[in-house]
């Protein structure tokens, strides 16, 4: 059998479908090749107290301070799915920048009032949260950051069209994962890209 690769990195065999009728040719049925995923948006309710979100749920901005700006995706992400963000607003005079990662906790079940000020170290010290700070030099307005997790729980990121870089590892991938984005410090606004 020939192994083909589908759009999310899995493979399927072309001999997975056999014909039971003589002298008729059957084509293989591709499995998961056309997986339709709903658009990735910010979670509408579970967000830090300083987050302002536009009506499309694709753009968030921190209104004041440098913290209380944790956000999540509206749905679980798929392994290898790239979460793509454009930095729309940078603010000087703070140190530290965007924190990126994943959680196995459904944001719909998190009370926004219980969210801590910071993803790192506050949230990541709790079970089911993994995140790390983006290096400050990449936190420039207009930069496009993509990050994703592989099936081994390693998180990679890319800035604009750079090569993929290992960010951190240790994410539990056996359960659904939501993206975690803390609009922290120098980063004042981000937009989710399709």
C-alpha positions, 0 to 999 in steps of 0.5 A: 500500500502507498502511504499518503499524507493528509493536511494535518500530518497523519497518513493513510493507506491507499489500500484501505478500501477494497472492491468486492465486485469483480472488474470494477476499479475502486478509488481509495477513500481518503480519511481525514484529508478534508478535515474542516475546522471552524475558524479559531477565535478568542474565547468570548467570555474567559479573559483577563479584566484588562482585555477588550475584544472586537465583535469578530472575536479575532482582535484583542487589546489590553486597555491599561496596565501590563497584566490581567490580559490572559486570553484563550481560544474558543475551541480546542486546537488540533495537534500541529494546527498553527495558531497565527497571531499578528502583533497589532500594538506595542507599548514601550516602557514595560519589560517582557512580552507575549506569553504563549502556550496551551491548556487542557482546561476548557476555558468555558469552565474557568471563571474569568474572575479567578484568572491570575494577573500573569500566565507565567508564573501564576497559571503555569504553576497550576496543573494543565497549563503550559506557557512561555514568554516570547523573546522580547526582540520578536514582539514588534508591531506587525510581526506574525507569530505562529505556534503549535504543538506536536504529538510528543507535546513539544511546542514550536514557534515561528516569527514571520517566515523564519524557521520553526524553533523549539519553544518548550516541551512537556504538554500533555497531548492525550486530552483536548488543548486550547490555545493560551495567549497572555497579552503581556508587557510590551505587547498591547494588542494581537489579532488572530489570523486564519 
